[in-house]
Amino acid sequence: MNQPHVHSDEERRLTLISVMIVFLLAAMSQTVIATAMPRIVGDLSGLHLYAWATTAYLLASTVMVPIWGKLGDLYGRKPILLTGIGLFLTGSWLAGLSGEFGDLPLIGGGMTQLITFRAIQGMGGGALFTTAFAILADLFAPRERAKFSGLFGSVFGISSIFGPVVGGFFTDHGTVTIAGHLIAGWRWVFFFNVPFAAAAIAMILWKMPTLPRRGGGGIDWIGAALIIAAFVPLLLAITWGGREHPWSSPLILGMLAWSAAALIAFIYIETKVREPILPLELFSNRTFVTANGAAFVYSMAFMGVSSFLPLYMQVGLGYPATKSGLTMLALMGGFVFSSTIGGQLVTKTGHFKPFMIGGGAMLLIGAALLCFIGPDTSTADLAWRLLIFGIGLGPGQSLFSLAVQNAVPFHRLGVATSSSQFVRQIGSTMGVALFGALLTAGLASELDRHATENPTAQVRKLDLGDLQKMALDKTLHPELAAARAADPVAVEMERTIRESFSVAIVHGMIFSLAVLVLGFILMLMVPGAPLRERETVPPPEAAAEAAE
């Protein structure tokens, strides 16, 4: 077997730094906008389109992941990475200019401009995510790769911590006047990507080696189109279902049916084309199936917990937004610590399975402990539970992808890596949707119970939008909170909401625990093969056969 090209330490180091920069930017783009959105909506006048600024990025980045992975296999990582950074930069710059020039032809006003440009940014972000891990696989053998995979997991955790902080800082303090022109602070949330991404482009052009292509043949354009046709309506259905439209509405059911039909067509096409965008042969690989299945389940649980716990702290416990953000540092701190240490230990020992199991067991304990929170839980009590949850979560975030890369053929690294990222993002979206649906149902049930027990109580049906508005009002309009505190009826209603929401959040935690039990079972089924000491490439004739 031939060995791949040996790259110099300087090439690998500078490439790693540049890839980590763009990975951090792509990860922060998912979180940095959250604290800026109230001000953006106020400036661009599009409250009814509030959620689309996030949804557009998520949709575009998710559906493009397997396509970018396959393109990287065919044409090499470097041009695909540069293309992704270019799209990400373009989307970032245009998003920062949204509404500056009035209505635009075809696109419309400022809010629809932002949504359109966020979709462009998301297309580039999908390339950054999947190509970053594929480049890591190209430059480092599996055993050496483990410590860097843990480092990338830490970067993801750091972005979750600092993204909202950066967004809030620019929004509150970034407004400046340049040459007589006022630039709103929230625009820097997008503009700040530009210099960092430009520096990464320079480093990539200067020092990143041209990595060998892993496959041959052409693009499966029909398969790519069917991926988009299958997963865009699926993601929209699980995002809208139970919130903007009932799950039983014709729109939601129609999108789910369309998604299923497109998925069946995709599977059929992939069995017929010479160079499928997602080779179905990978599903005969036990490690590929079980590790990706576990990653899907873990992402569901993680995003459900991390998305709604801050809301619980603000509405259910009455914490201000800053305090809830600081409390979440316990989860992310544990995540960063265990991800980094776990990667180092895996590299040292050459075995990932023991650390994967240890992290999974710790995660189950943390999820079980979060099932016992309530309206009187203290900050310290919640923080240590979140710390255990975060410590358990860290190893799995990097080791599942590592296990897949260690088990697939050399020429399938790109598509296998992108599949791992793809199932994570689908799992994250489904986790938020299902957790939110359970939360809404549990809250409605508890409020009905309070209304039955005390018919004079002024309680009303609330959905997640109402709860998010309540949390936002506490931050932006503290004078209203002070006025309600002097009104006995408002105080009683708030107490009822706090108690009801605290019960409802526990329903979501029990769901997460049940999901994680399934994930732990799948994780136990992942073969514990030792990590390869070095990567090998197939001889020319084998590569030619793989391309045919």
N, C-alpha and C positions, 0 to 999 in steps of 0.2 A: 504494500500500500504506500502511495506517495504521501509526503507530508505537505501541509500548506505552507505558503510563503512565511518566512520568519520575519516579523516586523521588529524594528528597533524599539528600545524602551522609550525613547523620546517620542516616536510616532504614536505608540500606544498610549503614553501618558497624555499627550496633548489632544489626541482624539478622544480619550476618555473625558477629559475636562470639558471639551467643546460639546460632546454629546450630553454630559450632565447638565450643562447650562441650558440647552434647548429642552431637555427633559423637564427641568425645573420650571421653565417658562410654560410649557404645555400643561404641567400639573397645576401650577398656580392659576392658569386661565380658567380652570373649573371652579375655583374658590374665591378668587380675588374680586369678582364682580358682585358677590352676594351683598356686601356692605355698601356698595355704591349704587345698587339698583333703585332704592327709594329716591335718591337725588336725580338719577338718570330719568326715571319715569316722570318726575316733576318737571324737568327741563324739556323732555321730548314729547310729553303729553300722550302717553299710551298705556294707561293702567291696565286696560283689558288685554294687552299683549305682554304683560309683566313677565310671565313664565317663559315666553318664547325666546328671550335673550339667552337663557340657559339651555332650553330644549334644542334650539337650533345648533348650538355648539355640540351638544351631546349626540344628536342624531348624525350630524356630518362626520364627527370623529369616529363614531362607532361603526357605521356602515362602510367607511373607507378603510378600516384596519386590515381586513383580509385582502383587500385589493392592493394596498401598499405592500403588504408582505410578499405577495406573489410578484409584484413588479420589482421588488428588491432582489428576489431570487433570479429573475430574468435579466435585469439590466445592471445589477450591482447596487450596493447600499449607498455609495457616495452620491450618485446623481439623484437617487430617490430622497435621500436626506436633505440635499440642497433644494430640491423641488418643494419638499414639505416645509422647510424653513421659509422659502420664498412665499408660499401661500400663507403661512402663519403671519409673516411680517406684513404682507399686503392686507390681510384681514384685520390685523391689529391697528394698522395705520388708518384704514378706512373707517373702522369702528370708532376710533377716536375723533373722526371728523363728522360723525353722524349728525345730521341736522344743521350743519354749519352753512350749507348752501341752499337751504329751503327744500322744497319737494323736488325729487329727481324723476326723470322719465322712467316708467315701468316699475321703479322701486317704491316711490311715494315719499311719505314724510319721514321724520327723524327716527321714529321707533322702528318702522319697517326697514329703514336703512340699517339700523343697528343689528336687527335680526339677520338680514341678508349677509352683512359683513362678518357677523359672528359665525355664520355657517361656513364662510370661506376660511376663517380662522380655524374652525373645527376640522375642516378637511386637512389643513396643514398639521394641526395637532395630532390627528390620527397617524400621520406619517412619522412624526417625531416619537410618539410612544412606541410603536412597533419596531421602527428602524433602530432606535436606541438599543433595545435588547438584542436585536439581530446582530448589530455591530459588535456588541459585547461578546456574542457567541462566535463571531468571526475572528476576533482578536485574541481571545483567551480560551484555553482548554477548559472543559467542564469543571475540573477540580479548582483551578485557579479562579474561574469565573464566579464561584460561590460568594467570595468576599465582596466582589463588586456588585453582584446582584443584591446582596444585603445593603450595600451602600445606596443603590438606586431606590430600594425600598425606603430607606431613611429619607432620601430626598423627597419622595412622595409624602411621607409623614410631615416633613418640615413644611412643604407647600401647603398642607392642610392647616398647619398652625399659623403661618405667616401670611397666607393669601388674604384672609379677611382683614388682618391687621393692616397690610399694605393698602388694600382697597379703602378701608376706613380712613387711613392717614391722608391719602391723596384726595379723597372726597372732601374731607374737612379742612385740610390745610394747603391744598395744591392749587387753588385758584390764583392765577397771576394775570397781569396785563403786560403784553409784549407788543411793542410798536403800536400802542393804542388799541390793541385788540384783546378783549377779555377771553381767557381760556379757562373754562370751568375745571375744577379740580378733578372731577371724575374722569375727564378725558385722559389724564395721565395714567389711569389704570391700564389703558391700552397702549399709550405712547411709550411707557417705560420698557416695553418689550423690545423696542426697536434697537437701541444701542447694544443690548446684550446679545440679541440674535445676530446683529451685524458682526459683533466680535467673534461669535461662534462660527459664522460663515468664513471669516478671514482665517481662523485657525484650521478649519476643515480644508479649505482650499490650499493652505500653506503646508500642512503637515499630515493630514489624513491620507493614508495610502489608498490606492485604488484596489479595493478588495475584490477577489475573484467572484464571478457569477456562479450561482449554485445550480442553475438549471438552464434548460434551453427551450426552444419552441416559441409559440406566440402567446398572445393574451386571449384568455377565454372571456370575450366581451359579453357573450350571452349570460355566462355564469355570473359575471360582475353585475350586470343589470338585474338579474334575478335576486342577488343578495340584497340590492337596494330595494327592489320591489317587495321582498319578503320582510325585511327588518324595519324599514321606515314605518309602515303602518302598524307593525307589532309594537315598536317603541312608542308611537303615538297613542295606541290603544291603552297600553299599560300606564302611560303618563296621564291620559285624560280620564280613564275609567274610574268611576267613583268620585271624581272631583268636578270636572266640567260636564261630564255626561254620565248617566247611569250605566252600569256594566251591561244591563240588558237592552240598552238603546240600539236602534238599528245601525247607527254609525259605528259604535264600538264592535258590535257583532260582525258587521260588514268588513271592517278592517281586519279583524281576527281571521275571518274566513278567507279574505284576499291573501293575507300573510301565509296561511296554511297552504293555499293553492300554489302560491309562488314558491314556497319552500319545497313542495313535492316536485314542482317543475325543475327547480334547481338541482335536486338530488338526481333526477332522471338525466338532466343534461350533463352532470358531472360524470356519469357512467359512460357517456358517449364521446366526449371530446378527448383529443390526444393529450392536451396539457391542461387539466382542470385547475381552476383557481383554488379549490380546496380538495386535494386528492382524497377520495373516500377510503383509500387503502390505509390512511392514518388511523381510521376508526377500528382497524383490526389490531392496533397497538394498544395493549392493556394500559401501559403507563400514560399514553396520550389521553385515553378515555377517562381513566380514574382521576388523574391529576387535574385535568381540565374540569371534570365534574366537581371535584372538591373546591377548586378555585371559584367556580361559578357560585356554589353554595356559600362559601365564605364571604364573597363579595356582596351577596344579598344581605347577609347578616350585618356586615360591617357598615354598609351604607345606610341601612335602616336605623341602626343605633346612632351613628354619627350625625345623621341628618336631623333626627327628631329629639335627641337628648338636649341640645341647646334650647329648643322650644319648650321642653318640659321644665328646664331650669328657670326660664323666664316667666312662663305662665303657671306651671304647677308649683314652683317654689318661690316665685316672686323675685328672682335674682335680676339685677340689671344685666344688659347685654355684655358689658365688659367682664363682669364676674363669671357669667356662664362661659365665656370664651376662655378665661383663665382656668376654669375647672376642667375644660376639655383638654388642657395641656397635659393632664395626667395620662389620658388615653394615648395621645400622640407621643408623649415622652416615653412611655413604655413601649410603644410601637417602634420608635426610632432606636431605642436601646437594644431591644431583642433582635430586631432585623440586622443591625450592624454586628452585634456579638455572634448571632447565629451564623451569619455568613462567614465570619472569621473561623469559627469552630468547624464548619463544614469543610472549608478549605484545608484546615489542619488535619482532619481525620479522613477526609475523602468519602464520608458517608452522610447522606442528608436525612434518611428515614428516622433515626432516633430523635433528631432535633425537630423534625416535622411533627412527630407524635407528641413530644414534650410540649411543644407550642399549642397543639390542638387540645391537649388535656387542660392546660392552663386557660385556654380560651373558653372551654366548657365551664370551668369553675367561675371565671369572671362573668360569663353570661348568666349562670345560675344566681350569683350574688346580686346582679342587677335586677333580678325578678323580685327582690325584697325591698326596693326603694318605695318611698311614699311621700305624702305632702309635707312631712316633718323631717325628711332626710337632711342632715347637715352637709355643708360643703366638704368637710374632711371625710365624712362617711361615704359620700358619693365619689370623691377623688380616689380613694384607695381601691374601690371596686373598679373604677375605670382604669386604674393603673394595671391591675391584674388582667383585665380584658385586653389592654394594649400590648402587654408583654406576650400574651398568648397569640395575638394576631400577627405580630412581626415576622416570625419565621416563615409562615405559610405564604406571605405575600411575594416572597422572592423564590422560595424553594419549589413551588409548584411549576413555575416556568423552567427552572433549572432541571427538574426531573424530566420534563417533556423534551427539552433540548438534548439531554443526555441519552434519550431513548430513540430519537428519530434518525433516519439516514442523513448523511452530511448535506446532500443537495436539497433536503426538505426543511432546513433550519429556519428559513425566513417565513415560510407559510405556517410552520408549526409554532413559531414564536408569535406570529400575528394571531393565530387561533387562540392562544392563551389570553392575549390582551382582549380579543373580541368577546370571549365568553365572560371575562371579568366585567366588561362594560355592560353587557346585556344583563348579567347578574346584578350589578349595581342598580341599574334602572328598575328591574323587577323588584329588588329589595325595597327601594324607596316607595314604589307603588303599593306593594302588598302591606308593608309596615304602615303606610299612611291610611290604607283602607281599614285595617284592623283598628288603628287609632281612632279613626272617625266613627266606626261602628261602636267601639267601646265607649267613646265619649257620649254618643247619642243615647246608648243604653243607660249609662249612669245618670245623665241629665233627666231622662224620663223617670227613672226611679226616684230621684229627688223631687220631681214635680208631683209624682203620685203620693209620696209620703207627706209632702207639704204643699197642698194645692195653692196656697197664697204666695209661695215663692215665685219670684219673677225670673224664671230661667227660660231660655229659649234654645232651639236647635243651633248648634255651632258646627262649622266645618273647619278644615285646616286653614282656609283663607281667613276666617274670622280670628283664629288663634294667632296667626302670623301678624294680622293687623293689630291685635291687642299688644303683642310683644313690640311691634314697631312703634305704636303710640307711646308705650312706656319710655322708649328711648328718645323719640323725637319731641314728645309733648309731655314732659314731666308735670306741667301745671295741671293737665287733665287728671293725671293719677292722684295728685294732691287733692283736687276737688272731689274725686270719687271717694277718697279716704275719709272725707267729712260727711259722706252720705251713708246712713246706716243700710239703706236698701242696696246700694251699690256694693258696700262692704260684704253683705250677706251673699249677694250674687257672685262676687269674686271668690268668696270662700267656697261656694258650691262648685264653681268652675275649677278651682284648684284641686279640690278633692276628686272631682270626676275625672279630670285630666290625669291625675296621678294614678288612678285605677286603670285608665285606658292605656297609659304608657307601659304598665306592667303586662297588659295583654300582648303588646308588641314585643316586650322582652321575652315572654314565654314563647312566642312565635320564633324569635331569633334563636333561642335555646334549642327548640325542636329542629330548626333548620341546621344548626351547627352539629347536632347529633348525627344527622344524615351526612354532613360533610366529613365528620370524623370517621364514620364507617367507610366512606369512599377513600379517605386518606389512608386508612389501614390496608386497603386493597392495592395501593400504589406499590409496585415492585421496588424493593430497596437495593437496586443495583448500585455497586460502587461507582463513583464518578470517574470518568476516563481521565487519565493523566495527561493525555495529549489528543488532539483532534486529528483525524485522518481524512484524506480525500480519496474518492474512488479513482481508479485508473481511467484514462481517456475513453476506453471502450465501454466501461460501465456508465460513465457520465453520458455518453452518446445514447446508450440504451435507455437511460432514465429520461432523456429528452424526447424520445420517440413515443 
